Amino acid sequence: MGRWNDKLVAFINNRWLVFVAAIWLQSWAGIGYLFGSISPVIKTNLSYNQRQVSRLGVAKDLGDSVGFLAATLTEILPFWGSLLVGAIHNIVGYGWVWLIVTGRAPVLPLWAMCVLVFVGTNGETYFNTVSLVSCVQNFPKSRGPVVGILKGFAGLSGAILTQIYAIIHSPDSANLIFMVAVGPALVAIGVMFFIRPVAGHRQVRPSDGMSFSSVYGVCLLLAAYLMGVMLIEDLVTLSPTVITIFTVVMFVILLTPFLIPVTLTFSSETTTYAEQEALLPPSEKEEPARTEPDGNEVIFSEVEDEKSEGEDLLPASERQKRIAQLQAKLLQAAAEGAVRVKRRKGPRRGEDFTLGQALIKADFWLIFSSHLLGSGTGLTVIDNLGQMSQSLGYDNTHIFVSLISIWNFLGRVGGGYLSEIVVRDFAYPRPIAMTIAQVLMIFGHVFIGMGWPGAMYIGTLITGLGYGAHWAIVPATASELFGLKKFGALYNFITLSTPMGSLIFSGLIASSIYDSEAEKQARNHLTQFQSSSSLWFTRLYAEGPHKCEGAICFFLTCMIMAGFCAIAGILSLILVYRTKGVYHNLYGKSRTSTLS
């Protein structure tokens, strides 16, 4: 009995159980990606025009991006407390919106609706922060795979939630808002005591590589399955029973990673490591403490300036020996006063920056501006998918929300993987991958703007891939150029560029052009009725928002966004040119050593 109790405790404290619980939470956390499905319901029931809907979209983007409070509370509160706060945000924000849309609560002014949408979506930042922080601490040597998988499931959550909604679909589309308000909050409450740091550095095993490969396989299988199911449901009329079966299979795939902590807990490998760890002295069980840098660290940095040109071509053992000799000479000379150590006023690119130090660097603003133009235009497409598909004559707008969620996920996985090849194998600047993503988005915007038959499918594919790639490439680039010490502040500042881009392209450009075209079409309809019955049509078009039809509704907007994506690509190329030396220093030497 005691052995089984030990196994149960080991299972609960297994870092892979934490990771799987975080995956499940992230599968529900991307509520912001469903705005394209719920915005038509809000627009119709509250008689909003496109400009008002766009303002709600900007509030949603701000709520999804402003995570400073979530990061602060995560440091103060226990992890389950932060998740509980996020769940409350989620329920209060979108729950109140659901009450208003369904007529159960009085209609509030537009600014109050923006506050509710902001609060509801801001709950997502708590889910993301707790998941990422806890899992990175549990997997300190596998941060890349962990962050990529978690961000990927967050991007895929739009398709997952849409498929779940398919089995409870009813004529009242406002039920989708209710599911967004309640579903993620219930999942967060259900897993809030599992997602936490569990001394993951003591659980490193040789089987970790196979476990990560298994999770990647589940990711790709789930994305492929959802894409096939969504296309079938869009092209063929299915019975509720078949849709339910499809959804059950999706849940089975999502539950598959749960086998990893179960297998690891009861495997002989885990038992062997536990027995070996019990024999270690207490000091060796703990993670080695990081020593604070002393005054000699500055002296050691001078070694790079004193090395000869052929130093890096020597074998590794000989190179280390010469560096050690040079360090000893510098220490002795500095002690005797023969050498004056150079002390830089600020860090170099590739070293640790504070946010204030980064804000005065041109490279930081190149990243920020390029991300603003690239991800801002992509998010504008995501937020306006409902109106875009309706204007082109598509009845089922949910299919495009789901598809772009899948492509967003694959863009994050593929963007991180390909950009890693660029830097590891070729020691070339990572932002070149961002340029490629922005060129892809140019074609995506053009396809959507032209409105050709089937163009929405191709346009959402290309735009989703490019938009998702930004979220894999930009954080990695920022960490390489400005360090990891203050990465949280740097990353949160860069993410503010996304709602700023959405405000410009969706709140100002897209909404104004849409409403203008809708008013033109309304006037053209009125001129066709010159009889007495035309008074009825005059009253009809004078009241409430106008609906725009045809490719003209978003043609000019998409062409403008394509142009700004081209500018973003140019900015990324400038960043590539400026950082060639940095990436050579970061990756070129290790590549030379590997080849030799």
C-alpha positions in Angstrom: 0.0 0.0 0.0 2.8 2.4 0.8 4.4 1.8 -2.6 1.2 2.7 -4.3 1.0 5.9 -2.2 4.5 6.8 -3.3 3.6 6.2 -6.9 0.6 8.4 -6.6 2.6 11.2 -5.1 5.2 10.8 -7.8 2.5 10.9 -10.4 0.9 14.1 -9.0 4.4 15.8 -8.9 5.4 14.6 -12.3 6.4 17.5 -14.5 4.9 15.8 -17.6 1.5 15.8 -15.8 2.0 19.5 -15.4 2.8 19.9 -19.0 -0.2 17.9 -20.2 -2.5 19.9 -17.9 -1.1 23.1 -19.4 -1.7 21.7 -22.9 -5.3 21.1 -22.0 -5.7 24.6 -20.6 -4.0 26.1 -23.7 -6.5 24.2 -25.9 -9.2 26.4 -24.4 -7.2 29.5 -23.8 -7.2 31.1 -27.3 -10.6 32.7 -26.8 -9.5 35.8 -28.7 -9.3 33.8 -31.9 -13.1 33.2 -31.8 -13.9 36.9 -32.1 -14.5 36.4 -35.8 -17.3 34.0 -35.0 -19.0 36.0 -32.2 -18.6 39.5 -33.7 -21.4 38.9 -36.3 -23.8 37.9 -33.5 -22.9 41.0 -31.5 -23.2 43.2 -34.5 -26.7 41.9 -35.4 -28.2 41.8 -32.0 -26.9 45.2 -30.9 -27.3 46.9 -34.3 -23.6 47.9 -34.4 -21.9 49.2 -37.6 -18.5 47.8 -38.6 -16.6 50.7 -37.0 -18.2 49.8 -33.6 -17.4 46.1 -34.1 -13.8 47.0 -34.9 -13.5 49.0 -31.7 -14.6 45.9 -29.8 -11.9 44.0 -31.7 -9.3 46.4 -30.6 -10.4 46.0 -27.0 -10.1 42.3 -27.4 -6.6 42.6 -28.8 -5.6 44.8 -25.9 -7.0 42.3 -23.4 -5.1 39.5 -25.1 -1.8 41.4 -25.2 -1.6 43.4 -22.0 -0.2 40.8 -19.6 1.8 43.0 -17.2 -0.7 42.5 -14.4 -0.9 38.8 -15.0 2.9 38.5 -14.8 3.0 40.6 -11.6 0.2 38.6 -9.9 1.9 35.3 -10.9 4.9 36.4 -8.9 2.8 37.4 -5.8 0.0 34.8 -5.8 0.3 31.0 -5.9 -0.2 29.7 -9.4 -3.7 28.4 -8.7 -4.6 31.8 -7.4 -3.5 33.5 -10.7 -5.6 30.9 -12.7 -8.6 31.6 -10.5 -8.3 35.3 -11.2 -8.1 34.6 -14.9 -11.2 32.4 -14.7 -13.1 35.2 -12.9 -12.0 37.7 -15.6 -13.2 35.2 -18.3 -16.7 34.6 -16.7 -17.4 38.2 -15.8 -16.3 39.7 -19.1 -17.9 37.4 -21.7 -20.7 36.3 -19.3 -21.9 39.8 -19.1 -21.6 40.2 -22.9 -23.8 37.1 -23.3 -26.4 38.5 -21.0 -26.6 41.7 -23.0 -26.7 40.0 -26.4 -29.5 37.7 -25.3 -31.5 40.5 -23.8 -31.1 39.3 -20.2 -29.3 42.4 -19.2 -29.7 46.1 -20.3 -27.6 47.3 -23.2 -24.5 49.2 -22.2 -22.7 52.0 -24.0 -20.0 51.0 -26.5 -17.2 52.0 -24.2 -18.6 49.7 -21.4 -18.9 46.8 -23.9 -15.2 47.4 -24.8 -14.3 47.1 -21.1 -16.2 43.8 -20.8 -14.5 42.4 -23.9 -11.1 43.6 -22.6 -11.7 42.0 -19.2 -13.0 38.7 -20.6 -10.1 38.3 -23.0 -7.5 39.4 -20.4 -8.3 36.2 -18.5 -6.3 34.5 -21.4 -3.1 36.3 -20.3 -3.3 34.6 -16.9 -3.7 31.2 -18.5 -0.8 31.8 -20.8 1.5 33.3 -18.2 0.9 30.5 -15.6 1.3 27.8 -18.2 4.5 29.1 -19.7 6.2 30.1 -16.4 5.5 26.8 -14.7 6.5 24.6 -17.6 9.6 26.5 -18.4 10.7 26.1 -14.8 9.9 22.4 -15.0 11.8 22.0 -18.3 14.7 24.4 -18.0 16.7 22.6 -20.7 13.8 22.3 -23.2 12.4 25.8 -23.2 12.1 25.9 -27.0 9.9 22.8 -27.5 7.8 23.6 -24.4 7.0 27.2 -25.5 6.4 26.2 -29.1 3.9 23.4 -28.1 2.0 25.5 -25.6 1.7 28.5 -28.0 0.7 26.1 -30.8 -2.2 24.7 -28.8 -3.3 28.2 -27.9 -3.4 29.0 -31.6 -5.3 25.8 -32.3 -7.9 26.4 -29.6 -10.1 28.4 -32.0 -10.6 25.2 -34.1 -11.0 23.0 -31.0 -13.7 25.3 -29.5 -15.5 25.6 -32.8 -15.7 21.8 -33.1 -17.1 21.6 -29.6 -19.7 24.2 -30.4 -20.7 22.2 -33.4 -22.3 19.5 -31.2 -24.3 22.0 -29.2 -25.2 24.3 -32.2 -28.6 25.8 -32.0 -30.4 28.5 -34.0 -29.4 31.0 -31.3 -25.7 31.7 -32.2 -25.3 33.6 -29.0 -24.7 30.3 -27.3 -21.1 30.4 -28.7 -20.5 33.5 -26.4 -21.8 31.5 -23.4 -19.4 28.7 -24.2 -16.5 31.2 -24.5 -17.5 32.7 -21.1 -17.8 29.4 -19.2 -15.7 26.7 -21.0 -12.2 28.1 -20.5 -12.9 29.2 -16.9 -14.1 25.7 -15.9 -11.1 24.0 -17.5 -8.8 26.5 -15.7 -10.5 25.7 -12.3 -10.2 22.0 -13.1 -6.4 22.0 -13.6 -5.4 24.9 -11.4 -3.9 22.7 -8.7 -1.8 20.7 -11.2 -0.1 23.5 -13.1 2.9 24.6 -10.9 6.7 24.2 -10.6 7.6 20.7 -9.4 11.4 20.7 -9.3 11.6 19.6 -12.9 15.4 19.9 -13.0 15.5 16.7 -10.9 13.3 14.8 -13.3 15.4 15.0 -16.5 15.4 11.6 -18.1 16.8 10.1 -21.3 13.2 9.4 -22.4 12.4 13.2 -22.6 13.3 13.3 -26.3 10.9 10.5 -27.2 8.2 12.1 -25.0 8.5 15.5 -26.8 8.4 13.7 -30.2 5.2 12.0 -29.1 3.6 15.3 -28.1 4.7 16.8 -31.5 3.1 13.9 -33.2 -0.2 14.5 -31.3 0.0 18.2 -32.4 0.3 17.4 -36.0 -2.3 14.6 -35.9 -4.8 16.9 -34.2 -4.2 19.7 -36.7 -4.6 17.4 -39.7 -7.7 15.7 -38.2 -9.4 19.0 -37.4 -8.7 20.4 -40.9 -10.2 17.3 -42.5 -13.3 17.4 -40.2 -13.9 21.1 -40.8 -13.8 20.7 -44.5 -16.1 17.7 -44.5 -18.6 19.6 -42.2 -18.5 22.6 -44.6 -19.0 20.7 -47.8 -21.3 17.9 -46.6 -24.5 18.1 -44.5 -23.8 15.7 -41.6 -26.2 14.4 -39.0 -25.7 15.4 -35.3 -24.6 11.8 -34.5 -21.7 12.0 -37.0 -20.6 15.4 -35.7 -20.7 14.1 -32.1 -18.5 11.1 -33.2 -16.0 13.5 -34.8 -15.9 15.6 -31.6 -15.4 12.5 -29.4 -12.4 11.4 -31.6 -10.9 14.9 -31.1 -11.2 14.5 -27.3 -9.5 11.1 -27.5 -6.5 12.7 -29.4 -6.3 15.5 -26.9 -6.3 13.0 -24.0 -3.5 10.9 -25.6 -0.6 12.9 -24.0 -1.9 11.9 -20.6 -0.4 8.5 -21.3 3.1 10.0 -21.0 3.1 10.8 -17.3 1.3 7.6 -16.5 3.9 5.5 -18.4 6.8 7.4 -16.9 5.6 7.2 -13.4 5.2 3.4 -13.5 8.2 2.6 -15.6 11.3 0.9 -14.4 13.4 3.9 -15.5 11.6 6.2 -13.0 12.0 3.7 -10.2 15.7 3.3 -10.9 16.3 7.1 -10.9 14.3 7.5 -7.7 16.4 4.8 -6.0 19.6 6.5 -7.2 18.5 9.9 -6.1 17.7 8.7 -2.6 21.3 7.6 -2.2 22.7 11.1 -3.1 23.7 13.6 -0.4 21.2 16.4 0.1 23.6 18.9 -1.5 23.7 17.0 -4.8 20.0 16.6 -5.0 19.4 20.3 -5.3 19.9 22.3 -8.5 23.3 23.9 -8.6 23.0 27.5 -7.5 24.0 30.2 -9.9 26.9 32.2 -8.7 26.8 35.9 -8.9 29.2 37.5 -11.3 32.3 38.9 -9.6 34.7 41.6 -10.7 36.8 39.1 -12.7 33.9 38.5 -15.1 34.6 41.8 -16.8 38.2 40.8 -17.2 37.2 37.5 -18.8 35.2 39.3 -21.4 38.3 41.0 -22.6 39.6 37.6 -23.8 37.5 37.9 -27.0 39.3 41.1 -27.8 42.8 39.6 -27.3 42.3 36.4 -29.3 44.2 35.9 -32.6 42.3 35.5 -35.9 43.1 31.8 -36.1 42.1 31.0 -32.6 38.6 29.6 -33.5 40.2 27.2 -36.1 42.1 25.3 -33.4 40.8 22.1 -31.9 38.4 22.6 -28.9 40.8 21.3 -26.3 43.7 23.5 -27.5 41.5 26.5 -27.8 40.2 26.2 -24.2 43.8 25.8 -23.0 44.9 29.0 -24.7 41.9 30.9 -23.5 42.7 29.8 -19.9 46.3 30.9 -20.2 45.2 34.3 -21.6 42.7 34.7 -18.7 45.4 34.0 -16.2 47.7 36.6 -17.8 45.0 39.2 -17.8 44.1 38.6 -14.2 47.8 39.0 -13.1 48.3 42.1 -15.2 45.1 43.7 -13.9 46.1 43.0 -10.3 49.5 44.6 -10.9 47.9 47.6 -12.6 49.6 47.0 -15.9 46.3 46.5 -17.7 43.3 48.8 -17.4 40.2 46.8 -18.0 37.7 48.3 -20.4 34.3 48.8 -18.9 31.5 49.4 -21.3 28.7 51.8 -20.5 26.0 49.4 -21.8 25.6 45.8 -23.0 26.3 44.7 -26.6 23.7 43.0 -28.8 23.5 39.4 -27.7 24.0 40.3 -24.0 21.3 41.0 -21.4 19.5 44.3 -21.8 17.0 46.0 -19.6 13.8 47.3 -21.2 15.1 50.9 -20.9 18.4 49.9 -22.6 16.6 48.1 -25.4 14.3 51.0 -26.1 17.2 53.2 -27.2 18.4 50.6 -29.8 17.4 50.8 -33.4 17.2 47.0 -33.7 14.6 46.8 -31.0 12.4 49.3 -32.9 12.9 47.4 -36.2 11.6 44.3 -34.5 8.7 46.2 -33.0 7.7 48.0 -36.2 8.0 44.9 -38.4 5.9 42.9 -36.0 3.4 45.7 -35.8 2.9 45.7 -39.5 3.0 42.0 -40.0 1.0 40.6 -37.1 -1.2 43.7 -37.1 -2.5 43.0 -40.6 -2.8 39.3 -39.8 -4.9 40.0 -36.7 -7.1 42.3 -38.7 -8.0 39.4 -41.0 -8.7 37.2 -38.0 -10.9 39.8 -36.4 -12.9 40.5 -39.6 -13.2 36.9 -40.9 -16.9 36.9 -40.1 -17.7 40.0 -42.2 -15.2 39.0 -44.9 -16.7 35.6 -45.5 -20.3 37.0 -45.3 -19.5 39.7 -47.9 -18.2 37.0 -50.3 -21.4 35.0 -49.9 -20.3 32.3 -47.4 -23.0 31.3 -45.0 -20.8 29.2 -42.6 -18.3 31.7 -41.2 -17.1 29.3 -38.5 -15.2 27.2 -41.1 -12.7 30.0 -41.8 -12.2 30.8 -38.1 -11.3 27.2 -37.6 -9.1 26.9 -40.7 -7.1 30.0 -39.9 -6.7 28.7 -36.3 -5.1 25.5 -37.7 -2.8 27.4 -40.1 -1.9 29.7 -37.2 -0.8 26.7 -35.2 1.2 25.2 -38.1 2.8 28.6 -38.7 4.0 28.8 -35.2 5.5 25.2 -35.3 6.9 25.6 -38.7 8.2 29.1 -38.2 10.1 28.1 -35.1 11.5 24.9 -36.7 12.7 26.6 -40.0 14.1 29.7 -38.3 16.1 27.3 -36.0 17.6 25.6 -39.0 18.6 29.0 -40.4 20.5 30.0 -37.3 21.9 26.6 -36.2 23.0 25.3 -39.6 23.9 28.5 -41.4 24.5 31.0 -38.6 22.3 33.4 -40.5 20.1 36.0 -38.8 16.7 34.6 -37.7 14.7 37.6 -39.0 15.2 36.4 -42.6 12.4 33.8 -41.7 10.2 36.7 -40.7 10.8 38.3 -44.1 9.6 35.1 -45.7 6.5 35.0 -43.5 5.7 38.6 -44.5 6.1 37.9 -48.2 3.6 35.0 -47.8 1.2 37.4 -46.1 1.3 39.7 -49.1 -0.1 37.0 -51.3 -2.7 36.0 -48.6 -4.0 39.6 -48.4 -4.2 39.8 -52.2 -6.1 36.5 -52.5 -8.7 37.6 -49.9 -9.0 41.1 -51.4 -9.6 39.8 -55.0 -12.5 37.6 -53.8 -12.0 34.9 -56.4 -13.9 31.6 -56.0 -12.2 29.7 -53.3 -9.9 32.5 -52.5 -10.9 32.6 -48.9 -9.6 29.1 -48.4 -6.2 30.0 -49.9 -6.1 33.4 -48.3 -6.7 32.2 -44.8 -4.2 29.4 -45.3 -1.3 31.8 -46.3 -2.3 34.5 -43.9 -2.6 32.1 -41.0 0.8 30.6 -41.7 2.5 34.0 -41.9 0.7 35.4 -38.8 1.6 32.3 -36.7 5.2 32.3 -37.8 5.6 35.8 -36.3 4.9 34.5 -32.8 7.6 31.9 -33.1 10.2 34.0 -34.7 9.9 37.4 -33.0 10.3 36.2 -29.3 13.3 34.1 -30.3 14.9 37.0 -32.1 14.3 39.4 -29.2 15.9 36.9 -26.7 18.9 36.4 -28.9 19.6 40.1 -29.5 18.6 41.5 -26.0 19.1 38.5 -23.7 16.9 36.5 -21.3 17.4 38.3 -18.1 14.6 40.8 -18.7 12.9 38.8 -21.4 9.4 39.0 -19.8 9.4 42.8 -20.0 10.8 42.9 -23.5 8.3 40.4 -24.8 5.3 42.1 -23.2 6.3 45.4 -24.7 6.7 43.9 -28.2 3.3 42.2 -28.0 1.7 45.6 -27.6 2.5 46.2 -31.2 -0.2 43.7 -32.2 -3.2 45.6 -30.8 -1.6 48.8 -32.1 -1.5 47.3 -35.6 -5.1 46.1 -35.2 -6.2 49.6 -34.1 -4.7 51.1 -37.2 -5.7 48.5 -39.8 -9.0 47.3 -38.3 -10.2 50.1 -36.2 -9.4 52.9 -38.6 -8.9 51.5 -42.1 -11.0 48.4 -42.6 -14.1 49.6 -40.6 -14.2 53.0 -42.3 -13.9 51.5 -45.8 -16.5 48.8 -45.1 -19.1 51.3 -43.7 -18.4 53.6 -46.7 -19.0 50.8 -49.2 -22.1 49.6 -47.3 -23.6 53.1 -47.4 -23.0 53.4 -51.2 -24.7 50.1 -51.7 -27.6 51.2 -49.6 -28.0 54.4 -51.6 -27.9 52.4 -54.9 -30.7 50.1 -53.6 -32.8 53.1 -52.8 -32.5 54.6 -56.3 -34.0 51.4 -57.7 -37.4 52.1 -56.0 -39.1 55.3 -57.2 -42.6 54.2 -56.4 -44.6 54.9 -53.2 -43.2 51.7 -51.7 -39.8 53.3 -51.8 -40.6 55.0 -48.5 -40.5 51.6 -46.8 -37.1 51.0 -48.2 -35.9 54.4 -47.2 -37.0 53.7 -43.6 -35.3 50.3 -43.8 -31.9 51.5 -44.9 -32.0 54.6 -42.6 -32.3 52.4 -39.5 -29.6 50.2 -38.2 -26.3 49.2 -39.7 -25.8 48.6 -43.4 -24.4 45.3 -44.8 -21.8 45.3 -47.5 -21.7 42.6 -50.1 -19.1 41.6 -52.7 -15.3 41.7 -52.8 -15.3 45.5 -52.9 -16.0 45.6 -49.1 -12.4 44.6 -48.2 -10.6 45.0 -51.5 -8.9 48.3 -50.8 -8.2 47.3 -47.2 -6.4 44.1 -48.3 -4.4 45.9 -50.8 -3.3 48.5 -48.2 -2.4 45.7 -45.8 -0.4 43.9 -48.6 1.6 47.1 -49.1 2.4 47.5 -45.4 3.5 43.8 -45.3 6.0 44.6 -48.0 7.3 47.5 -45.8 7.5 45.1 -42.9 9.6 42.7 -45.1 12.0 45.5 -45.9 12.4 46.4 -42.2 13.1 42.7 -41.5 15.8 42.7 -44.2 17.4 45.8 -42.7 17.5 44.0 -39.4 19.1 41.0 -41.1 21.8 43.2 -42.5 22.5 44.9 -39.2 22.6 41.6 -37.2 24.8 39.4 -39.4 27.8 39.8 -37.1 25.7 39.2 -34.0 24.4 35.9 -35.3 27.8 34.9 -36.5 29.2 35.4 -33.0 26.3 33.5 -31.4 26.2 30.5 -33.8 29.1 30.7 -36.2 31.7 29.4 -33.7 29.7 26.5 -32.6 29.0 25.6 -36.2 32.7 25.7 -37.0 33.4 23.5 -34.1 30.8 21.0 -35.2 32.1 20.9 -38.7 35.7 20.4 -37.6 
